[in-house]
């Protein structure tokens, strides 16, 4: 029977001492198989009312898996949950509600704790592990899912083998992507990632000096033999207008020139052509339009090669992820 819109397939009643040894593995295996599970580590969030959440889980669950252990028998909360499941079973009439699991206990222990429970056929952790037990429970609580796949495939899904393969594929794609980025870095601005626009060998008029490599990038960054000769506008040290001092002179009657004197080393690397005008103010305004301005983020046009390559790797990853999740999607569709 599929879960209701407001409930779940199974509620797992257990003692916290049994989580690490068995219960958590069982809950994960059932969830891998597509079973909707109310389990405190899955279903409770910070700030939730414990009693209200458990009551809602009990009310909405189609079945109650009761992990009976010595720890379970000695705690008040599990007993409270069991009473709720017993009341639900009474209301359900002949429909099976409680699915007991004996965990490290014998029949006489269960008989002393609850005679009605001792009379119900139970699964035993001494005979089945969490993965094997999840398949037995799946056959009972979700026969539609149990019949949808061969047993071997269901065992693989319960054990999370498909999820492990998916994680491995994602890791390989990430490694591949990092390799592509390393290869592309040679053709990108070291500051903002802008694409290489020009690369050329510049001859040196000195027989004792080797020719140098000149590189210019779309953002404006330039270098010679990997030594910066013009900074990137996204560099935090790229000059701003305040890094220049304006100097104006009237070169002839009615003709003014205004130059920008760099005040910092970085400003000296960015050439600013002089401004001119009929008045001093016009010449200043003309040169101010040419003063560099630091960018807070790279322009949207730059780094196209890197983004295209990353998009290709991402598409490859998404295709493998989609393939890896196909089982889960088909499991979900079978429940609707």
C-alpha positions as CSV (number, residue, x, y, z in Angstrom):
1,X,0.0,0.0,0.0
2,X,1.4,3.4,-1.0
3,X,1.7,6.2,1.6
4,X,-1.0,8.8,1.9
5,X,-0.5,12.4,0.9
6,X,-0.1,13.4,4.5
7,X,1.5,10.3,5.9
8,X,4.2,7.8,5.3
9,X,4.6,4.1,4.6
10,X,6.3,3.1,7.8
11,X,7.0,4.5,11.3
12,X,10.1,3.0,12.9
13,X,9.7,2.7,16.7
14,X,13.0,2.0,18.4
15,X,15.4,2.8,21.3
16,X,18.1,5.3,20.6
17,X,20.7,2.8,21.7
18,X,19.9,0.6,18.7
19,X,20.5,3.3,16.0
20,X,24.2,2.7,15.3
21,X,24.0,-1.1,15.4
22,X,21.0,-1.6,13.2
23,X,18.1,0.9,13.0
24,X,19.8,3.6,11.0
25,X,21.0,1.2,8.4
26,X,17.5,-0.3,8.1
27,X,15.9,3.2,7.7
28,X,18.5,4.2,5.0
29,X,18.0,0.9,3.1
30,X,14.2,1.3,3.1
31,X,14.5,4.9,1.9
32,X,16.9,3.8,-0.8
33,X,14.2,1.4,-2.0
34,X,11.6,4.2,-2.2
35,X,9.7,3.6,1.0
36,X,8.5,6.7,2.8
37,X,10.0,6.3,6.3
38,X,9.2,8.2,9.5
39,X,12.5,8.0,11.4
40,X,13.6,10.7,13.8
41,X,16.9,11.4,12.1
42,X,15.0,11.9,8.8
43,X,11.8,13.5,10.1
44,X,12.6,15.8,13.0
45,X,14.1,19.3,12.7
46,X,15.4,21.7,15.3
47,X,12.5,23.3,17.2
48,X,10.0,20.5,16.4
49,X,7.8,19.3,19.2
50,X,8.9,15.7,19.8
51,X,5.6,14.5,21.1
52,X,3.6,16.2,18.4
53,X,5.9,15.0,15.6
54,X,5.8,11.4,16.9
55,X,2.0,11.5,17.2
56,X,1.6,12.8,13.6
57,X,4.0,10.1,12.4
58,X,2.1,7.4,14.2
59,X,-1.3,8.7,12.9
60,X,-0.1,9.0,9.3
61,X,1.9,5.8,9.0
62,X,0.5,2.8,7.2
63,X,2.7,0.4,9.2
64,X,4.7,0.4,12.4
65,X,8.1,-1.3,12.4
66,X,8.8,-2.0,16.1
67,X,12.5,-2.9,16.9
68,X,12.2,-4.8,20.1
69,X,15.4,-4.9,22.1
70,X,16.3,-4.9,25.8
71,X,16.9,-1.1,25.5
72,X,13.4,-0.8,23.9
73,X,11.8,-2.7,26.8
74,X,13.3,-0.4,29.4
75,X,12.4,3.0,28.0
76,X,9.1,5.0,28.3
77,X,9.1,6.6,24.9
78,X,9.2,3.4,22.8
79,X,6.5,2.0,25.0
80,X,4.4,5.1,24.3
81,X,4.9,4.6,20.6
82,X,4.0,0.9,20.9
83,X,0.7,1.8,22.6
84,X,-0.1,4.2,19.8
85,X,0.5,1.5,17.2
86,X,-1.5,-1.1,19.2
87,X,-4.4,1.3,19.2
88,X,-4.0,1.9,15.5
89,X,-4.0,-1.9,14.9
90,X,-7.2,-2.3,16.9
91,X,-8.9,0.3,14.7
92,X,-7.6,-1.3,11.6
93,X,-9.4,-4.6,12.3
94,X,-7.8,-7.5,10.4
95,X,-5.3,-5.3,8.5
96,X,-1.7,-5.9,9.6
97,X,-0.2,-2.8,11.2
98,X,2.6,-3.8,13.5
99,X,5.7,-5.4,12.0
100,X,8.0,-6.5,14.9
101,X,11.8,-7.1,14.7
102,X,13.6,-8.9,17.4
103,X,17.0,-7.3,18.0
104,X,19.1,-9.3,20.5
105,X,16.1,-10.7,22.4
106,X,14.5,-14.2,22.7
107,X,10.8,-15.2,22.6
108,X,10.6,-15.4,26.4
109,X,11.9,-11.8,26.7
110,X,9.2,-10.6,24.4
111,X,6.6,-12.7,26.1
112,X,7.4,-11.2,29.4
113,X,7.3,-7.7,27.9
114,X,4.1,-8.0,25.8
115,X,2.4,-11.4,25.3
116,X,0.4,-10.1,22.2
117,X,3.7,-9.1,20.5
118,X,5.3,-12.5,21.2
119,X,2.4,-14.1,19.3
120,X,3.2,-12.0,16.1
121,X,5.6,-13.5,13.5
122,X,8.7,-11.3,13.7
123,X,11.9,-10.8,11.8
124,X,15.2,-11.4,13.7
125,X,18.4,-9.5,13.4
126,X,20.3,-12.7,14.3
127,X,19.2,-14.2,11.0
128,X,19.0,-11.1,8.6
129,X,21.1,-8.0,8.2
130,X,19.5,-4.5,7.6
131,X,19.7,-4.9,3.8
132,X,18.1,-8.3,3.7
133,X,15.4,-7.3,6.2
134,X,14.5,-4.2,4.2
135,X,13.6,-6.4,1.3
136,X,11.3,-8.6,3.5
137,X,9.7,-5.4,4.8
138,X,9.4,-3.9,1.3
139,X,7.5,-7.0,0.1
140,X,5.0,-6.4,2.9
141,X,4.6,-2.6,2.9
142,X,5.1,-1.7,-0.8
143,X,4.5,-4.8,-2.9
144,X,4.2,-2.6,-5.9
145,X,7.9,-1.6,-5.5
146,X,8.9,-5.1,-4.6
147,X,7.5,-6.5,-7.8
148,X,8.9,-3.7,-10.0
149,X,12.5,-5.0,-10.1
150,X,14.5,-8.3,-9.9
151,X,15.6,-9.2,-6.4
152,X,19.3,-8.7,-7.2
153,X,18.6,-5.1,-8.4
154,X,16.6,-4.4,-5.3
155,X,19.4,-5.7,-3.1
156,X,21.9,-3.4,-4.9
157,X,19.6,-0.4,-4.4
158,X,19.0,-1.2,-0.7
159,X,22.7,-1.3,-0.1
160,X,23.2,2.0,-1.8
161,X,25.5,0.6,-4.5
162,X,23.9,2.8,-7.2
163,X,24.5,5.9,-5.0
164,X,28.1,5.0,-4.5
165,X,28.6,4.6,-8.3
166,X,27.0,8.0,-8.8
167,X,29.3,9.7,-6.2
168,X,32.3,8.1,-7.9
169,X,31.2,9.4,-11.3
170,X,30.7,12.9,-10.0
171,X,34.2,12.8,-8.4
172,X,35.7,11.8,-11.7
173,X,33.9,14.6,-13.5
174,X,35.1,17.1,-10.9
175,X,38.7,15.9,-11.4
176,X,38.3,16.3,-15.2
177,X,36.9,19.8,-14.7
178,X,39.8,20.8,-12.6
179,X,42.2,19.5,-15.3
180,X,40.4,21.6,-17.9
181,X,40.6,24.7,-15.8
182,X,44.4,24.2,-15.3
183,X,44.8,23.8,-19.1
184,X,42.8,27.0,-19.8
185,X,44.6,29.1,-17.2
186,X,47.4,29.7,-19.7
187,X,44.9,31.5,-22.0
188,X,43.2,33.5,-19.3
189,X,43.9,36.7,-17.4
190,X,45.4,35.6,-14.0
191,X,43.2,38.2,-12.2
192,X,39.7,38.0,-13.8
193,X,39.8,35.1,-16.2
194,X,39.4,37.1,-19.4
195,X,40.3,35.4,-22.6
196,X,43.7,35.9,-24.3
197,X,43.3,38.4,-27.1
198,X,46.8,38.5,-28.5
199,X,50.1,36.7,-28.1
200,X,53.2,37.6,-30.1
201,X,57.0,37.5,-29.9
202,X,58.4,41.0,-29.6
203,X,61.9,41.4,-31.0
204,X,64.5,43.1,-28.8
205,X,67.1,45.4,-30.5
206,X,69.8,43.9,-28.3
207,X,71.9,41.0,-29.5
208,X,72.6,40.0,-25.9
209,X,68.8,39.9,-25.0
210,X,66.3,37.3,-26.0
211,X,63.0,38.3,-27.7
212,X,60.1,38.4,-25.3
213,X,56.5,37.1,-25.3
214,X,53.9,39.8,-25.3
215,X,50.4,38.9,-24.2
216,X,47.2,41.0,-24.1
217,X,43.9,39.9,-22.7
218,X,40.3,41.1,-23.4
219,X,40.1,42.9,-20.1
220,X,43.2,45.0,-20.9
221,X,45.8,43.1,-18.8
222,X,49.1,43.0,-20.6
223,X,52.4,41.2,-19.8
224,X,55.9,40.6,-21.2
225,X,57.4,37.3,-20.4
226,X,54.7,36.9,-17.7
227,X,55.7,40.2,-16.1
228,X,52.7,42.6,-15.8
229,X,53.1,45.7,-17.9
230,X,49.4,46.8,-17.6
231,X,47.1,45.8,-14.7
232,X,43.7,44.2,-15.0
233,X,40.8,46.5,-14.2
234,X,39.5,43.9,-11.7
235,X,42.8,44.0,-9.7
236,X,42.2,45.5,-6.2
237,X,45.3,47.7,-6.8
238,X,44.1,49.0,-10.2
239,X,44.2,52.8,-10.2
240,X,41.2,55.1,-9.6
241,X,40.9,58.7,-10.6
242,X,42.2,59.8,-7.2
243,X,45.5,58.2,-8.1
244,X,46.2,60.9,-10.7
245,X,47.0,64.6,-10.4
246,X,45.7,66.9,-13.1
247,X,47.9,69.6,-14.6
248,X,46.5,72.1,-17.1
249,X,48.3,74.5,-19.4
250,X,47.2,77.0,-22.0
251,X,49.3,76.1,-25.0
252,X,47.9,78.9,-27.2
253,X,45.1,81.4,-26.9
254,X,41.8,79.5,-26.6
255,X,43.5,76.0,-26.5
256,X,44.1,74.2,-23.3
257,X,45.8,70.8,-22.6
258,X,45.3,68.8,-19.4
259,X,47.5,65.9,-18.4
260,X,47.1,63.3,-15.7
261,X,50.2,62.7,-13.6
262,X,50.3,59.2,-11.9
263,X,50.8,59.2,-8.2
264,X,51.2,55.4,-7.7
265,X,53.2,52.7,-9.4
266,X,50.0,51.0,-10.7
267,X,48.8,54.3,-12.0
268,X,52.0,54.7,-14.0
269,X,51.3,51.4,-15.8
270,X,48.0,52.8,-17.2
271,X,48.5,55.3,-19.9
272,X,46.1,58.3,-19.9
273,X,46.1,60.5,-22.9
274,X,46.0,64.3,-22.3
275,X,42.7,66.1,-22.6
276,X,42.2,69.3,-24.6
277,X,39.5,72.0,-24.9
278,X,38.8,75.6,-25.5
279,X,38.8,76.3,-21.8
280,X,40.6,74.8,-18.7
281,X,37.4,73.2,-17.6
282,X,36.8,71.5,-21.0
283,X,40.3,70.2,-21.0
284,X,39.9,68.8,-17.4
285,X,36.6,67.2,-18.3
286,X,38.2,65.7,-21.4
287,X,41.0,64.0,-19.5
288,X,38.7,62.9,-16.7
289,X,36.7,60.9,-19.2
290,X,39.9,58.9,-19.9
291,X,40.9,58.2,-16.3
292,X,40.8,54.5,-15.3
293,X,38.2,53.2,-13.0
294,X,38.6,50.0,-11.0
295,X,36.0,47.3,-11.6
296,X,34.3,45.5,-8.7
297,X,33.7,42.4,-10.8
298,X,34.7,41.0,-14.2
299,X,32.7,42.1,-17.2
300,X,30.0,39.5,-18.2
301,X,31.7,38.9,-21.6
302,X,35.0,37.6,-20.3
303,X,36.0,34.1,-19.6
304,X,33.8,32.6,-22.3
305,X,36.2,29.7,-23.0
306,X,36.3,28.7,-19.3
307,X,32.5,28.9,-18.9
308,X,31.8,26.9,-22.1
309,X,34.2,24.2,-21.0
310,X,32.8,24.2,-17.5
311,X,29.3,24.0,-19.0
312,X,30.3,21.1,-21.1
313,X,31.6,19.2,-18.1
314,X,28.5,20.2,-16.1
315,X,26.3,18.8,-18.9
316,X,28.3,15.6,-18.8
317,X,27.9,15.5,-15.0
318,X,24.2,16.1,-15.2
319,X,23.7,13.4,-17.8
320,X,25.4,10.9,-15.5
321,X,23.5,12.1,-12.5
322,X,20.3,11.8,-14.4
323,X,21.2,8.3,-15.4
324,X,22.2,7.4,-11.8
325,X,18.9,8.8,-10.4
326,X,16.8,7.1,-13.0
327,X,16.1,4.2,-10.6
328,X,15.0,6.7,-7.9
329,X,12.7,8.5,-10.3
330,X,11.1,5.3,-11.5
331,X,10.6,4.3,-7.9
332,X,8.9,7.6,-7.1
333,X,6.7,7.4,-10.3
334,X,5.5,3.9,-9.3
335,X,4.2,5.4,-6.0
336,X,2.1,8.1,-7.6
